[in-house]
Amino acid sequence: MRFCFIIEAQYRNESMPMVVVDQLLQWGHEVDLLEPDKTVTCLTDLTTQGYDAYVLKTVSDGPGLSILEAAEAVGIPTINNSRSIRLVRDKAIATAVVQAHGLPIPLTYFVAHPRLLTQIPEEYYPLVVKPTNGSSCRGIYRVDSPADLATLEIAEANTSFFLAQRYVENTGFDIKLYVAGAEVYAVAKRSPLHPEVEVDKRPIPLSPELRKLALHIGKIFGLDIYGLDVVVTSHGSVVVDINDFPSYGQVPRAVELVASHILQIATRTKLQQAVSTERSQHRYKTMIDVALQRLSSSQAVQLLNGHAFTATEDIAREETHSRK
């Protein structure tokens, strides 16, 4: 198969997704790298490149997502789906979606600027404040009381919008759930809110509850390759973040897992497209046959003389309209 991996500048020197590219090459597949910050992309030629899928590991607001959406627009499979990426990349939208589906998530406010934090009632403190376009646990702040707002300095104050979430008491470390299709892995990691708690980043047993939660998130957002962060509280697990195409750190045989799932997605999509095309052709042939049966004898004579194909098409169009 032939793939195009869109590589954002931030990930050029990181292991993921380049190790997946290397694995696919070792398995005999073709992979081209597209670096949007280094080269122009001819959108006119998208359909002639012969790619079975475009794959993107993106940063928030990165240029790669526009190219991915362009590929989707002309019918080329993408991993992940661009709509799914946008849903989780904007944490305000992701929060609303999770809440709407009744999944556990902290009480959350959207805050256009940190100065507006004073409007949140005191009973909802402590707060966790983070950018709506954040990633990699950067820019996360804990505010214990309204009095702390006077000394709060947020580096991203003029470049981001924010979420303010009610802090929930937990075990002091995060659980990262990595998912590729139906495969789910749990990894314990240090919490950005509890740097004093020593945690060795390591795989941990996956409970049925966490597996169900992880797969439900994927179904809701339409994600294939993704991760989510949860904390364990006295009332159960709570979702605190969702991201597309994570690092899969500490996941056993992660490279083979991700590479094989990309192949599965591309193969499945290709088969689905072939079946869809075959069905469309069959439906059109059926409509033409029906149209021919409805032709009058004079029209049939004209058809034999090579003059009635447009009339046949008109009847086929009528048949199509009547089926709507």
C-alpha positions in Angstrom: 0.0 0.0 0.0 1.0 3.6 -0.4 0.8 6.2 2.3 1.4 9.9 2.8 2.5 10.9 6.3 2.0 14.6 7.0 4.7 15.5 9.5 4.4 18.7 11.5 7.6 20.6 12.4 7.1 19.7 16.1 7.3 16.0 15.5 10.1 15.9 12.9 12.7 14.9 15.5 10.4 12.8 17.7 10.1 9.1 17.5 6.3 9.0 16.8 5.2 8.9 14.1 8.6 8.3 12.3 9.0 4.9 13.9 5.7 3.9 12.4 6.9 5.1 9.0 10.0 3.0 9.3 7.9 -0.1 10.2 5.6 0.3 7.2 8.7 0.6 5.0 10.2 -2.5 6.5 6.9 -4.4 5.7 7.3 -3.4 2.0 4.8 -0.5 1.8 5.5 2.9 0.2 5.5 6.0 2.4 6.1 9.6 1.4 6.7 12.3 3.9 4.9 15.7 3.5 6.3 18.5 5.7 3.8 21.5 5.3 6.2 24.0 6.8 9.0 23.1 4.3 7.2 22.6 1.0 4.1 23.7 -1.0 1.4 21.2 -1.7 -0.3 20.9 -5.1 -4.0 20.4 -4.2 -4.8 19.9 -7.9 -2.8 16.7 -7.9 -4.3 15.1 -4.8 -6.3 12.5 -6.7 -3.4 11.5 -9.0 -0.9 10.7 -6.3 -2.2 7.2 -5.8 -2.2 7.3 -2.0 -4.3 4.7 -0.1 -4.4 7.0 2.9 -3.1 10.2 4.4 -1.9 9.9 8.0 -1.5 12.9 10.3 -0.1 13.5 13.8 -0.8 17.2 14.3 -0.4 20.1 16.6 -3.3 22.3 17.4 -3.9 24.8 14.6 -1.1 23.2 12.5 -1.2 23.4 8.7 -1.3 19.6 8.3 -5.0 19.5 9.2 -6.0 21.6 6.2 -4.2 19.2 3.9 -5.8 16.2 5.5 -9.3 17.8 5.1 -8.5 18.5 1.4 -7.6 14.9 0.9 -10.8 13.8 2.5 -12.8 16.2 0.3 -11.6 14.4 -2.8 -12.4 10.9 -1.4 -8.9 9.8 0.0 -9.0 8.0 3.3 -7.4 9.7 6.3 -6.2 8.6 9.7 -7.6 9.9 11.9 -10.7 11.5 10.4 -10.3 15.3 10.2 -13.6 16.0 12.0 -12.6 13.7 14.8 -9.3 15.5 15.2 -11.0 18.9 15.3 -13.4 17.7 17.9 -10.7 16.6 20.3 -8.2 19.3 19.5 -10.6 22.0 20.7 -10.9 21.0 24.4 -14.0 23.1 24.8 -15.9 21.1 22.1 -14.5 17.8 23.4 -15.7 18.6 26.9 -19.2 19.5 25.7 -19.4 16.3 23.7 -18.3 14.1 26.6 -20.7 15.8 28.9 -23.6 15.4 26.4 -23.0 11.6 26.4 -23.2 11.4 30.1 -19.6 10.4 30.7 -17.7 11.5 33.8 -15.9 14.8 33.4 -15.3 17.7 35.9 -17.6 20.8 36.0 -16.1 23.0 33.4 -16.2 26.7 32.4 -15.1 28.3 29.1 -12.9 31.3 29.8 -11.9 33.7 27.0 -9.3 35.4 29.2 -7.9 34.6 32.7 -9.2 37.9 34.1 -12.7 36.4 33.8 -11.8 33.7 36.3 -13.0 36.0 39.1 -16.6 35.3 37.9 -16.5 31.6 38.9 -18.2 31.0 42.3 -15.8 30.3 45.2 -17.5 27.0 46.0 -16.1 25.5 42.8 -12.5 26.0 43.8 -9.9 24.6 43.5 -9.8 25.1 39.8 -7.6 23.6 37.1 -7.0 26.1 34.3 -5.6 25.0 30.9 -5.6 26.2 27.3 -8.4 24.9 25.0 -5.7 24.2 22.4 -3.1 22.8 24.8 -1.2 19.5 24.5 1.5 17.5 26.2 0.4 18.7 29.7 1.7 22.2 29.0 0.1 25.3 30.4 -1.9 23.6 33.2 -2.4 25.6 36.4 -4.0 24.8 39.7 -5.8 27.7 41.5 -6.8 26.8 45.0 -8.8 29.9 45.9 -10.0 33.2 44.4 -7.3 34.9 46.4 -4.7 33.1 44.3 -5.9 34.9 41.2 -4.1 38.1 42.2 -0.7 36.4 41.8 -1.6 34.0 39.0 0.6 34.4 35.9 -0.5 32.5 32.8 2.0 32.6 30.0 -0.6 31.8 27.4 -3.0 34.6 28.6 -3.0 36.5 25.2 -2.6 33.6 22.8 -5.3 31.0 24.0 -8.7 30.6 25.3 -9.1 28.5 28.5 -11.0 25.9 30.3 -11.5 26.2 34.1 -12.4 22.8 35.6 -13.3 22.0 39.1 -10.4 20.0 40.6 -11.5 16.5 41.7 -9.7 14.7 44.5 -7.8 11.7 43.1 -5.0 9.3 43.7 -2.4 11.9 42.7 -1.3 10.3 39.4 -2.9 10.1 35.9 -3.8 7.0 33.9 -3.2 7.3 30.2 -5.3 5.0 28.1 -3.8 4.3 24.7 -6.2 2.9 22.0 -5.7 1.5 18.5 -8.9 0.1 17.2 -10.1 -2.4 19.9 -6.8 -2.6 21.6 -6.5 -0.7 24.8 -3.5 -0.2 27.2 -3.3 1.6 30.5 -0.2 3.4 31.6 0.4 5.2 35.0 2.1 8.6 34.7 2.9 11.6 36.8 0.2 14.2 37.1 1.1 17.8 36.2 -0.9 18.9 39.2 1.0 16.6 41.6 4.7 16.9 40.7 5.6 15.9 44.2 4.1 12.4 43.7 6.8 10.1 42.4 5.4 7.9 39.6 7.3 5.5 37.4 5.7 5.7 34.0 4.7 2.1 33.5 1.9 -0.2 32.1 -0.7 -1.1 34.7 -3.6 -3.6 34.6 -6.6 -2.5 32.5 -9.9 -2.7 34.4 -13.1 -3.5 32.5 -14.4 -0.1 33.5 -11.5 1.7 31.9 -11.6 -0.4 28.8 -15.3 0.3 28.3 -14.7 4.0 28.9 -11.8 4.2 26.4 -13.7 2.4 23.6 -16.8 4.5 24.2 -14.8 7.7 23.8 -13.5 6.4 20.5 -17.0 5.6 19.3 -18.3 9.0 20.2 -15.6 10.9 18.5 -15.0 8.5 15.6 -11.3 8.1 16.5 -9.2 5.1 15.4 -5.8 6.0 17.0 -6.1 8.0 20.2 -5.5 8.4 23.9 -7.3 9.8 26.9 -6.2 10.8 30.4 -8.3 9.8 33.4 -8.0 10.2 37.1 -9.4 7.8 39.7 -11.6 9.4 42.3 -13.8 8.0 45.1 -16.7 8.1 42.7 -14.9 6.3 39.8 -12.8 7.4 36.9 -13.1 10.9 35.4 -11.9 11.9 31.9 -9.6 15.0 32.0 -8.2 15.0 28.4 -8.5 13.3 25.0 -6.0 13.4 22.2 -5.6 12.0 18.7 -2.4 10.0 17.8 -0.6 10.0 21.1 3.0 8.8 21.8 2.1 5.3 23.0 4.9 5.4 25.5 5.3 2.2 27.5 2.8 0.3 25.3 4.2 -3.1 24.5 5.1 -3.4 20.7 3.5 0.0 20.2 5.1 0.5 16.8 3.8 -2.7 15.3 0.4 -2.1 17.0 -0.1 1.3 15.4 1.4 0.4 12.0 -0.8 -2.7 11.7 -3.9 -0.8 12.6 -3.1 1.9 10.0 -3.0 -0.9 7.4 -6.3 -2.4 8.7 -8.0 1.0 8.4 -6.7 1.7 4.9 -7.6 -1.9 3.7 -11.1 -1.7 5.2 -11.8 1.7 3.7 -10.5 0.6 0.3 -12.8 -2.4 0.4 -15.8 -0.3 1.5 -15.2 2.1 -1.3 -15.0 -0.7 -3.9 -18.3 -2.2 -2.6 -19.9 1.2 -2.6 -18.8 1.8 -6.2 -20.0 -1.7 -7.3 -23.4 -1.1 -5.7 -23.7 2.4 -7.4 -22.9 0.8 -10.7 -25.5 -1.9 -10.2 -28.2 0.6 -9.2 -27.5 2.7 -12.3 -27.6 -0.4 -14.5 -31.0 -1.3 -12.9 -32.4 2.1 -13.6 -31.2 2.0 -17.2 -32.9 -1.4 -17.7 -36.1 0.0 -16.2 -35.9 3.0 -18.4 -35.4 0.8 -21.5 -38.5 -1.3 -20.6 -40.6 1.9 -20.4 -39.5 3.1 -23.9 -42.3 3.2 -26.5 -41.8 1.3 -29.7 -41.0 4.5 -31.6 -38.4 5.4 -29.1 -37.0 1.9 -29.3 -36.6 2.4 -33.1 -34.9 5.7 -32.5 -32.6 4.0 -30.0 -31.6 1.4 -32.6 -30.8 4.2 -35.0 -28.6 5.7 -32.3 -30.8 8.7 -31.5 -32.6 7.9 -28.3 -29.9 7.6 -25.6 -30.8 11.0 -24.2 -34.4 9.9 -23.9 -33.3 6.8 -22.0 -31.2 9.0 -19.7 -34.3 11.2 -19.1 -36.3 8.2 -18.1 -33.5 7.0 -15.9 -33.4 10.4 -14.2 -37.2 10.3 -13.7 -36.8 6.8 -12.1 -34.0 8.2 -9.8 -36.2 11.1 -8.8 -39.2 8.8 -8.0 -37.0 6.8 -5.7 -36.1 9.8 -3.5 
